[in-house]
Amino acid sequence: MATAKTSKTAIVDIQAIVNASAQVQALKEEQATKVKDLNIWLQNVQKEIKAQTDKEKQQLLIRQYNAELTQRRVQIAENYQTKLKTIGDNITKTITKEAKKKGYELVLAKNIVIYGGVDITKDIAKIIK
């Protein structure tokens, strides 16, 4: 007769961990600064375009700056996504390491669990900060 092995299951509130992360907060601040700088650049570009009296040169400037604006936006977004992924990977590694250390065999996101599991969110949040 086989006996059923009981597994230890942990749950973690990923959103709470992300919100508590100093790295995420710093990334959000960095992103806000980049967007602010981009808006300042855009205002200066608009002034330069308006100051141009030659319509052909004005259209050339518009095309040039539209291309540059697109490039800057893509660069900002890609940089943000890369850094966010790195932070997310670090959070996942921390959760995995802590769960193994405490003997958990399964860790689930808190928002998908209806009942059961040991909530390790506070433990992980302390480590992540």
Stockholm file with secondary structure:
# STOCKHOLM 1.0

chainA/1-129         MATAKTSKTAIVDIQAIVNASAQVQALKEEQATKVKDLNIWLQNVQKEIKAQTDKEKQQLLIRQYNAELTQRRVQIAENYQTKLKTIGDNITKTITKEAKKKGYELVLAKNIVIYGGVDITKDIAKIIK
#=GR chainA/1-129 SS CCCCCCCCEEEECHHHHHHHCHHHHHHHHHHHHHHHHHHHHHHHHHHHHHHCCCHHHHHHHHHHHHHHHHHHHHHHHHHHHHHHHHHHHHHHHHHHHHHHHTTCSEEEEGGGCSSCCEECHHHHHHHHC
#=GC SS_cons         CCCCCCCCEEEECHHHHHHHCHHHHHHHHHHHHHHHHHHHHHHHHHHHHHHCCCHHHHHHHHHHHHHHHHHHHHHHHHHHHHHHHHHHHHHHHHHHHHHHHTTCSEEEEGGGCSSCCEECHHHHHHHHC
//
